[in-house]
């Protein structure tokens, strides 16, 4: 595609670059804060050693299937998994935000100025971080579903948590490799300088971008939607089913779940879709309906493209607020001795 920025007034370009730089600065600060905070907590947990265990207390029969509190550290495996996944999301946001200076320069200049290596790395990095984020969010949603639907199953180990995060990034790399390999520099027309474009025909481009839309938006969207629909049904059942129908010990009455974590993860997912779905719709329109867009003035196309690009960077700017709420410190009194009645309430499957 031609460099549309050369047709647009410099003042509008400067405004776009200024806003994008501001979003990037805020997002980098927030995501760095998230990473530093989680790394400090992780070091504290490791340095705590054997002193971070709870005192043994009597366990009612309803908790017989749960591990004894005396053998469980204050940081549960599920909490460690959540923190690792949030670190993965923050890292993906940071990598994406670090491309801002290059986008700003490219908007102000005519033509690509970072060589073929920069062409391949920077543009494919968008696809890499986008897929790493949505795959990690899918894993987070699956973990919460398992915690709610199958609470008695053994929690995942740290090695399996690392493996899942590594798998998310590995799939993201695999999906972005075709773009990385085929991108190259071409001389543009009308003094546009060099342009960074993929070396494939129109049909191959349609097929590849259609696959990317399915892997980054459609497929994960259906999976996460199904998980949350099931969680919603479980939540409704827990609210409406009478106590005698649960089959639990009367000493441990059923309790409605606390949906805070579920809602925060859903908020991150919805923010991702709100920021990336319009961008993808615009890209698919350019690809599948080029004749329709030829009637749209070039200046309008540039404006739409910049607004949608800003939305994707805005997503990485908003996410740290969700991360902070999601990994906020728990109340200290949860580490103290807990009465059996409190443990019964915490043993509800829908936590």
C-alpha positions in Angstrom: 0.0 0.0 0.0 1.2 3.6 -0.6 2.4 5.7 2.2 -0.9 7.6 2.9 0.8 10.0 5.3 2.3 12.1 2.5 -1.2 13.1 1.5 -2.1 14.4 4.9 -1.5 17.8 6.6 1.6 17.9 8.8 -0.4 19.3 11.8 -2.7 16.3 11.9 0.3 14.0 11.6 2.0 15.8 14.5 -1.1 15.5 16.6 -1.4 11.8 16.0 2.3 11.3 16.8 2.0 13.3 20.0 -1.0 11.4 21.2 0.5 8.0 20.3 3.7 9.0 22.2 1.7 10.0 25.3 -0.2 6.7 25.2 3.0 4.8 24.8 4.7 6.6 27.7 1.7 5.9 30.0 1.5 2.3 28.9 5.2 1.6 29.4 5.2 3.2 32.8 2.2 1.1 33.9 3.4 -2.2 32.5 6.9 -1.7 34.0 5.3 -1.0 37.4 3.3 -4.2 37.0 6.4 -6.3 36.1 8.5 -4.8 39.0 5.7 -5.4 41.5 5.2 -9.0 40.5 8.9 -9.7 40.4 9.3 -8.3 43.9 6.5 -10.4 45.2 7.9 -13.5 43.5 11.3 -12.9 45.2 9.6 -12.4 48.6 7.8 -15.7 48.2 11.0 -17.5 47.3 13.0 -15.9 50.1 10.2 -16.8 52.6 11.2 -20.4 52.6 9.6 -22.7 55.2 8.5 -19.8 57.4 5.6 -19.0 55.2 3.4 -21.9 56.1 0.2 -21.8 58.0 -0.3 -23.4 61.3 -2.3 -26.7 61.3 -5.9 -26.3 62.4 -8.8 -28.7 62.7 -10.3 -29.5 59.3 -14.0 -30.3 58.9 -15.1 -33.2 56.8 -16.2 -31.0 54.0 -12.6 -30.1 53.4 -11.2 -33.6 53.6 -10.4 -33.6 49.9 -8.4 -30.3 50.1 -4.7 -30.2 51.0 -4.0 -29.5 54.6 -3.3 -25.8 55.3 -0.2 -26.8 57.2 1.3 -28.0 53.9 0.3 -25.0 51.7 2.2 -21.8 51.4 0.5 -18.5 51.6 0.9 -18.1 47.9 -1.2 -20.8 46.2 -0.3 -22.4 42.9 -3.3 -20.8 41.3 -2.1 -17.4 42.5 1.4 -18.1 41.1 -0.2 -19.1 37.8 -2.2 -15.9 37.7 0.8 -13.8 38.4 2.9 -15.5 35.8 0.1 -15.0 33.2 -0.2 -11.3 34.1 3.6 -11.0 33.7 3.3 -12.5 30.2 0.6 -10.0 29.3 2.6 -7.1 30.6 5.6 -8.2 28.7 3.6 -8.5 25.5 2.3 -5.0 26.1 5.8 -3.6 26.6 7.1 -5.2 23.4 4.2 -3.7 21.5 4.6 -0.2 23.0 8.4 -0.2 22.3 7.5 0.0 18.6 5.9 3.4 19.0 9.1 5.5 18.2 9.5 3.7 14.9 5.8 4.2 14.0 6.1 7.9 14.9 9.2 8.4 12.8 7.6 6.5 9.9 4.5 8.7 10.1 6.6 11.9 10.0 9.0 10.7 7.3 8.3 9.4 3.8 9.3 5.8 3.4 10.8 3.2 5.7 14.1 4.2 7.3 15.0 1.2 9.4 16.4 -1.3 6.9 15.1 -4.7 6.0 15.9 -6.2 9.4 13.9 -3.5 11.1 11.1 -4.1 8.5 10.9 -7.8 9.4 11.3 -7.5 13.2 9.1 -4.4 13.9 6.1 -5.2 11.8 6.0 -8.9 12.7 6.3 -7.9 16.4 2.7 -6.6 16.2 1.4 -10.0 15.3 3.6 -11.7 17.9 2.5 -9.6 20.8 -1.2 -9.6 19.8 -1.3 -13.4 19.6 0.7 -13.8 22.8 -1.8 -11.6 24.6 -4.9 -13.3 23.4 -3.5 -16.9 23.9 -2.5 -16.0 27.5 -5.9 -14.5 28.1 -7.5 -17.8 26.9 -5.3 -19.7 29.2 -6.3 -17.5 32.1 -10.0 -18.0 31.3 -9.4 -21.8 31.1 -7.7 -21.8 34.5 -10.5 -19.9 36.2 -13.0 -22.3 34.6 -11.1 -25.2 36.0 -10.9 -23.6 39.4 -14.7 -23.1 39.4 -15.9 -26.3 37.7 -13.3 -28.7 39.2 -12.1 -27.2 42.5 -10.9 -30.6 43.9 -8.4 -31.2 41.2 -4.8 -30.7 42.1 -3.5 -27.3 41.2 -1.0 -26.9 38.4 2.7 -26.9 39.3 5.0 -24.0 38.5 6.6 -26.0 35.7 3.3 -26.6 34.0 2.4 -23.0 34.3 5.6 -22.0 32.7 5.0 -24.6 30.0 1.5 -23.1 29.2 2.9 -19.5 29.0 5.8 -20.8 26.8 3.3 -22.6 24.5 1.3 -19.4 24.1 4.4 -17.5 23.0 5.6 -20.4 20.8 2.3 -20.4 18.9 2.5 -16.6 18.6 6.0 -16.9 17.1 4.9 -19.6 14.7 2.0 -17.6 13.4 4.1 -14.4 12.9 7.0 -16.2 11.2 5.4 -16.1 7.7 5.1 -12.4 7.9 8.6 -12.0 9.3 10.1 -14.2 6.5 8.3 -12.6 3.5 8.5 -8.9 4.5 11.0 -7.0 2.4 11.7 -3.4 1.1 10.5 -2.1 -2.2 10.9 1.2 -3.9 7.7 3.2 -3.7 6.1 5.4 -6.4 5.8 9.2 -6.4 8.9 9.8 -4.2 7.5 7.7 -1.4 10.9 6.2 -0.6 11.2 2.5 0.4 8.2 0.7 1.6 8.0 -2.4 3.8 5.7 -4.9 2.1 5.2 -8.8 2.1 6.4 -10.7 -0.9 3.2 -12.6 -1.8 0.3 -12.2 -4.1 -3.2 -10.9 -3.3 -4.7 -14.3 -2.8 -1.9 -15.5 -0.4 -2.3 -12.2 1.5 -6.0 -12.8 1.9 -5.5 -16.3 3.1 -2.8 -15.4 5.6 -4.7 -12.5 7.1 -7.9 -14.5 7.3 -6.0 -17.1 9.3 -4.6 -14.5 11.6 -8.1 -13.0 12.1 -9.3 -16.5 13.1 -6.4 -17.1 15.4 -6.3 -13.7 17.1 -10.0 -12.8 17.3 -12.6 -15.4 16.1 -11.2 -18.6 17.6 -10.1 -17.3 21.0 -13.3 -15.3 21.1 -15.5 -18.4 20.7 -13.4 -20.3 23.2 -13.5 -17.6 25.9 -17.2 -16.9 25.2 -18.0 -20.6 25.7 -16.0 -20.7 29.0 -17.7 -17.6 30.4 -21.1 -18.9 29.3 -20.5 -22.0 31.3 -19.2 -20.1 34.3 -22.3 -17.9 34.1 -24.5 -21.0 34.2 -22.5 -22.4 37.2 -22.9 -19.0 39.0 -26.6 -19.0 38.3 -27.0 -22.5 39.7 -25.0 -21.6 42.8 -27.4 -18.7 43.4 -30.6 -20.6 42.8 -30.1 -24.2 43.9 -31.4 -24.9 47.4 -29.0 -26.0 50.1 -30.5 -29.5 50.3 -29.9 -30.1 46.6 -26.1 -29.6 46.7 -25.4 -32.8 48.5 -22.8 -31.1 50.7 -22.4 -31.4 54.5 -24.9 -29.1 56.3 -21.9 -27.7 58.2 -20.7 -26.2 54.9 -23.6 -24.6 53.2 -23.2 -23.6 49.6 -22.1 -20.1 48.9 -22.4 -17.9 45.8 -19.0 -17.3 44.2 -17.0 -14.1 44.3 -16.8 -13.1 40.6 -14.1 -10.4 41.1 -11.3 -12.2 39.4 -13.6 -13.6 36.6 -14.9 -10.1 35.9 -11.4 -8.5 35.8 -10.2 -11.2 33.3 -13.3 -10.7 31.3 -12.6 -6.9 31.4 -9.2 -7.4 29.9 -10.6 -9.7 27.2 -13.3 -7.2 26.3 -10.8 -4.4 26.2 -8.7 -6.4 23.8 -11.6 -7.0 21.5 -12.8 -3.4 21.7 -9.4 -2.2 20.6 -8.4 -4.8 18.1 -11.6 -5.9 16.4 -12.2 -2.5 14.7 -8.6 -2.5 13.5 -9.1 -6.0 12.0 -12.4 -5.1 10.4 -10.7 -2.1 8.7 -7.8 -4.3 7.5 -10.1 -6.9 6.1 -12.1 -4.2 4.3 -9.0 -2.9 2.7 -8.2 -6.5 1.6 -11.6 -7.8 0.5 -13.4 -4.6 -0.6 -10.7 -2.3 -2.1 -13.2 -1.0 -4.7 -15.6 0.3 -2.1 -12.8 2.1 -0.3 -11.6 3.8 -3.4 -14.6 6.1 -3.1 -13.4 7.2 0.3 -11.1 10.2 0.3 -7.5 9.5 1.1 -7.5 11.9 4.0 -10.5 10.0 5.6 -8.7 6.7 5.2 -5.6 8.1 6.9 -7.8 9.4 9.8 -9.5 6.1 10.3 -6.3 4.2 10.1 -4.6 6.4 12.7 -7.6 6.2 15.1 -7.7 2.5 14.9 -3.9 2.2 15.3 -4.2 4.5 18.4 -6.9 2.2 19.8 -4.5 -0.8 19.6 -1.8 1.1 21.5 -4.5 2.4 23.9 -5.2 -1.2 24.9 -1.7 -1.7 26.2 -2.1 1.6 28.1 -5.3 0.6 29.8 -4.3 -2.9 30.7 -2.0 -2.1 33.7 -5.1 -0.8 35.6 -6.7 -4.2 35.2 -3.4 -6.0 36.1 -3.1 -3.9 39.3 -6.6 -4.8 40.4 -6.2 -8.4 39.4 -3.0 -9.0 41.4 -3.8 -6.7 44.3 -2.6 -7.7 47.7 -4.9 -9.9 49.7 -5.9 -9.0 53.2 -3.2 -9.9 55.7 -5.6 -11.6 58.0 -6.1 -14.4 55.5 -2.7 -15.7 56.6 -3.9 -16.0 60.2 -5.7 -18.9 61.8 -9.0 -19.3 60.2 -12.1 -20.7 61.9 -13.6 -23.8 60.4 -16.7 -22.0 59.4 -14.6 -19.6 57.3 -12.8 -22.5 55.7 -16.1 -24.0 54.8 -17.1 -20.8 53.0 -13.8 -20.6 51.2 -14.2 -24.2 50.1 -17.1 -23.3 47.8 -16.3 -24.5 44.3 -17.2 -21.2 42.7 -14.3 -19.0 44.0 
